[in-house]
Amino acid sequence: MALGAVAEPPVRRRGSDYAQLSRRISQAGLLERRPGWYVTRIVLTLGAFVAGWVAVFLLGDSWWQLPLAALMAVATTQVAFLGHDAGHRQMFRRRGPSEVVGLFAGNVAVGISYGWWVDKHNRHHANPNHEDEDPDVGAGALVWTPEQALETRGFGRWMAQRQAYFFFPMLLLEGLSLHVASIKAIVGREDGKYAVPMRHRAVEAALLVAHTAAYVALLLAVMSPVKALLFAVVHQALWGLYMGCAFAPNHKGMPMPTAEDELDFLRKQVLTSRNVRGSRLVDTTLGGLNYQIEHHLFPNMPRANLRRAQPIVRAYCVEQDIPYAETGLVESYRQALGHLHEVGRPLRG
């Protein structure tokens, strides 16, 4: 700068925006672990889960098992939320204890592969809503972009035209889909090697077999085959529905960046995520995923701190002129379904 010139404020690079927010969050102590909170949460959640299975055993061959199956779907989802937190190392900084909790919650209690889920979920966090990078928006039973819709054929095209109407019914199959995907991840190979990286493949396989054997044995030991089958159908269908309803409001209907979009980490995470307003009951029901923006910005932040982090993040986004999406639960579903319906418009035309 020449002598005598008017000093201008330095140009701040976008890459520094997240660093400033991170400092504010860290100074507020929101990245510190919450061992007491998690001990209480684990005891209460696993206590309810075990109590539910004890009730199944004691109730015996009764049609009242079907309402109990619905309650067990809720308990199973809450256990899955613990596995999610462990996968992000929200409970422990070290990998070992996190994996122990994750393997127990995922493989033993719920019956899905923890290693597969961590690999898939990490890729989602790295590039949320990116069609080519995020496995959650890849073309499948549902399509997320008009380009994906135009590539469908036959029954898939018929479904893509009407997918908004079938979204919630299809979630009833999400539980089955997660079980099948877990098995494929453990045994699937490509070019002579396993397709999905997994640290404890043999252990995960053994735990999934043990889970399945115990699940089937318990049901058949206490009720008739017909009631056992109906219990499993209700339990797995409602578990899948609950899981889908917890994850669906977070990104569906939000912007989908492409390779041409040059977004820094802060904007990539905020612009593609949606928060859901609500009370602490909503926090518990959705496993803290209603604070999706804060969770994506600080994935290892303990779930209990997300509510306290929200006003800091929201205020910072206002300072940086970054749109901060927040809506009610019903409205979040309306926006997600509206996006699915809009994607199928080229086919209906």
Solvent accessible surface area in square Angstrom, and as a share of the most:
residue,aa,sasa,rsa
1,M,180,0.80
2,A,74,0.57
3,L,184,0.92
4,G,85,0.82
5,A,51,0.40
6,V,131,0.75
7,A,77,0.59
8,E,142,0.64
9,P,115,0.72
10,P,127,0.80
11,V,141,0.81
12,R,127,0.46
13,R,194,0.71
14,R,126,0.46
15,G,62,0.59
16,S,37,0.24
17,D,5,0.02
18,Y,55,0.21
19,A,41,0.32
20,Q,40,0.18
21,L,0,0.00
22,S,30,0.19
23,R,133,0.48
24,R,90,0.33
25,I,0,0.00
26,S,60,0.38
27,Q,151,0.67
28,A,42,0.33
29,G,29,0.28
30,L,2,0.01
31,L,42,0.21
32,E,103,0.46
33,R,41,0.15
34,R,77,0.28
35,P,90,0.57
36,G,50,0.48
37,W,63,0.22
38,Y,6,0.02
39,V,91,0.52
40,T,76,0.44
41,R,53,0.19
42,I,40,0.20
43,V,94,0.54
44,L,114,0.57
45,T,13,0.07
46,L,42,0.21
47,G,39,0.37
48,A,59,0.46
49,F,19,0.08
50,V,86,0.50
51,A,59,0.45
52,G,11,0.10
53,W,41,0.14
54,V,74,0.42
55,A,38,0.29
56,V,0,0.00
57,F,120,0.50
58,L,133,0.66
59,L,73,0.36
60,G,17,0.16
61,D,84,0.43
62,S,25,0.16
63,W,138,0.49
64,W,181,0.63
65,Q,0,0.00
66,L,46,0.23
67,P,67,0.42
68,L,24,0.12
69,A,0,0.00
70,A,33,0.25
71,L,118,0.59
72,M,2,0.01
73,A,2,0.02
74,V,73,0.42
75,A,14,0.11
76,T,4,0.03
77,T,0,0.00
78,Q,27,0.12
79,V,0,0.00
80,A,14,0.11
81,F,3,0.01
82,L,4,0.02
83,G,8,0.07
84,H,9,0.04
85,D,1,0.01
86,A,0,0.00
87,G,17,0.17
88,H,18,0.08
89,R,85,0.31
90,Q,2,0.01
91,M,9,0.04
92,F,77,0.32
93,R,139,0.51
94,R,169,0.62
95,R,106,0.39
96,G,38,0.36
97,P,36,0.23
98,S,2,0.01
99,E,22,0.10
100,V,102,0.59
101,V,32,0.18
102,G,0,0.00
103,L,22,0.11
104,F,95,0.40
105,A,3,0.02
106,G,7,0.07
107,N,0,0.00
108,V,56,0.32
109,A,10,0.08
110,V,4,0.02
111,G,5,0.05
112,I,13,0.07
113,S,0,0.00
114,Y,21,0.08
115,G,14,0.13
116,W,24,0.09
117,W,39,0.14
118,V,32,0.19
119,D,32,0.16
120,K,56,0.24
121,H,14,0.06
122,N,76,0.39
123,R,111,0.40
124,H,9,0.04
125,H,18,0.08
126,A,52,0.40
127,N,41,0.21
128,P,0,0.00
129,N,3,0.02
130,H,24,0.11
131,E,60,0.27
132,D,114,0.59
133,E,87,0.39
134,D,2,0.01
135,P,40,0.25
136,D,44,0.23
137,V,3,0.01
138,G,30,0.29
139,A,69,0.53
140,G,56,0.54
141,A,78,0.60
142,L,23,0.12
143,V,4,0.02
144,W,18,0.06
145,T,12,0.07
146,P,58,0.36
147,E,103,0.46
148,Q,9,0.04
149,A,0,0.00
150,L,91,0.45
151,E,129,0.58
152,T,22,0.13
153,R,170,0.62
154,G,60,0.58
155,F,145,0.61
156,G,35,0.34
157,R,77,0.28
158,W,106,0.37
159,M,21,0.09
160,A,4,0.03
161,Q,39,0.18
162,R,81,0.30
163,Q,2,0.01
164,A,15,0.11
165,Y,158,0.60
166,F,68,0.28
167,F,9,0.04
168,F,65,0.27
169,P,71,0.44
170,M,44,0.20
171,L,16,0.08
172,L,71,0.35
173,L,114,0.57
174,E,55,0.25
175,G,0,0.00
176,L,107,0.53
177,S,58,0.37
178,L,21,0.10
179,H,37,0.16
180,V,63,0.36
181,A,28,0.22
182,S,0,0.00
183,I,102,0.52
184,K,132,0.56
185,A,5,0.04
186,I,12,0.06
187,V,94,0.54
188,G,23,0.23
189,R,133,0.49
190,E,113,0.51
191,D,146,0.76
192,G,62,0.59
193,K,140,0.60
194,Y,95,0.36
195,A,48,0.37
196,V,25,0.15
197,P,91,0.57
198,M,27,0.12
199,R,145,0.53
200,H,62,0.28
201,R,40,0.15
202,A,83,0.65
203,V,75,0.43
204,E,3,0.01
205,A,34,0.27
206,A,61,0.47
207,L,45,0.22
208,L,17,0.09
209,V,103,0.59
210,A,56,0.43
211,H,29,0.13
212,T,76,0.44
213,A,59,0.46
214,A,63,0.49
215,Y,29,0.11
216,V,72,0.41
217,A,59,0.46
218,L,45,0.22
219,L,6,0.03
220,L,96,0.48
221,A,80,0.62
222,V,19,0.11
223,M,9,0.04
224,S,37,0.24
225,P,99,0.62
226,V,95,0.54
227,K,27,0.11
228,A,6,0.04
229,L,118,0.59
230,L,66,0.33
231,F,0,0.00
232,A,23,0.18
233,V,82,0.47
234,V,42,0.24
235,H,6,0.03
236,Q,36,0.16
237,A,19,0.14
238,L,60,0.30
239,W,2,0.01
240,G,0,0.00
241,L,47,0.24
242,Y,32,0.12
243,M,21,0.09
244,G,10,0.09
245,C,27,0.16
246,A,0,0.00
247,F,58,0.24
248,A,6,0.05
249,P,0,0.00
250,N,3,0.02
251,H,8,0.04
252,K,29,0.12
253,G,31,0.30
254,M,25,0.11
255,P,76,0.48
256,M,44,0.20
257,P,13,0.08
258,T,68,0.39
259,A,84,0.65
260,E,143,0.64
261,D,72,0.37
262,E,159,0.71
263,L,57,0.29
264,D,28,0.15
265,F,84,0.35
266,L,0,0.00
267,R,23,0.08
268,K,46,0.19
269,Q,1,0.00
270,V,1,0.00
271,L,43,0.21
272,T,1,0.00
273,S,0,0.00
274,R,2,0.01
275,N,0,0.00
276,V,3,0.01
277,R,130,0.47
278,G,42,0.40
279,S,65,0.42
280,R,168,0.61
281,L,135,0.67
282,V,31,0.18
283,D,21,0.11
284,T,51,0.29
285,T,54,0.32
286,L,6,0.03
287,G,2,0.02
288,G,2,0.02
289,L,4,0.02
290,N,1,0.00
291,Y,11,0.04
292,Q,6,0.02
293,I,0,0.00
294,E,0,0.00
295,H,3,0.01
296,H,1,0.01
297,L,1,0.01
298,F,7,0.03
299,P,42,0.27
300,N,59,0.30
301,M,0,0.00
302,P,0,0.00
303,R,18,0.07
304,A,24,0.19
305,N,1,0.00
306,L,4,0.02
307,R,71,0.26
308,R,130,0.48
309,A,0,0.00
310,Q,20,0.09
311,P,68,0.43
312,I,46,0.23
313,V,0,0.00
314,R,89,0.32
315,A,52,0.40
316,Y,0,0.00
317,C,0,0.00
318,V,112,0.65
319,E,103,0.46
320,Q,29,0.13
321,D,129,0.67
322,I,11,0.06
323,P,97,0.61
324,Y,38,0.14
325,A,29,0.22
326,E,39,0.18
327,T,11,0.06
328,G,23,0.22
329,L,60,0.30
330,V,123,0.71
331,E,59,0.26
332,S,0,0.00
333,Y,36,0.14
334,R,143,0.52
335,Q,61,0.27
336,A,2,0.01
337,L,45,0.22
338,G,36,0.35
339,H,40,0.18
340,L,1,0.01
341,H,60,0.27
342,E,86,0.39
343,V,3,0.01
344,G,0,0.00
345,R,131,0.48
346,P,59,0.37
347,L,22,0.11
348,R,88,0.32
349,G,101,0.97
